[in-house]
Amino acid sequence: MSSNADTELYWLVDDAEASFNDLSQKGEVTLPLKDMPFGKVFGIKGAAGRPLYLLEFAQDRPSHAV
């Protein structure tokens, strides 16, 4: 989600909205909850100061097997 070449870490969650509501109260949000073609994603600042992304895959995402 960032524009630089740093490694991005994604954690898969079952419910991105619930995770966002919980974690946004406990830490700094680096990317607000967004609907993307592949699912819902948001970012929080990790302990080392780098963003961590949480992702709920969309059921109808383009890469989903038919």
Secondary structure as the mmCIF struct_conf table of DSSP 4:
data_model
#
loop_
_struct_conf.conf_type_id
_struct_conf.id
_struct_conf.beg_label_comp_id
_struct_conf.beg_label_asym_id
_struct_conf.beg_label_seq_id
_struct_conf.end_label_comp_id
_struct_conf.end_label_asym_id
_struct_conf.end_label_seq_id
BEND BEND1 SER A 3 ALA A 5
STRN STRN1 TYR A 10 LEU A 12
BEND BEND2 ASP A 14 ASP A 14
HELX_RH_AL_P HELX_RH_AL_P1 ALA A 16 LEU A 23
TURN_TY1_P TURN_TY1_P1 SER A 24 LYS A 26
BEND BEND3 GLY A 27 GLY A 27
STRN STRN2 VAL A 29 MET A 36
TURN_TY1_P TURN_TY1_P2 PRO A 37 PHE A 38
STRN STRN3 GLY A 39 LYS A 45
TURN_TY1_P TURN_TY1_P3 ALA A 47 ALA A 48
BEND BEND4 GLY A 49 ARG A 50
STRN STRN4 PRO A 51 PHE A 57
TURN_TY1_P TURN_TY1_P4 GLN A 59 ASP A 60
TURN_TY1_P TURN_TY1_P5 PRO A 62 SER A 63
BEND BEND5 HIS A 64 HIS A 64
#
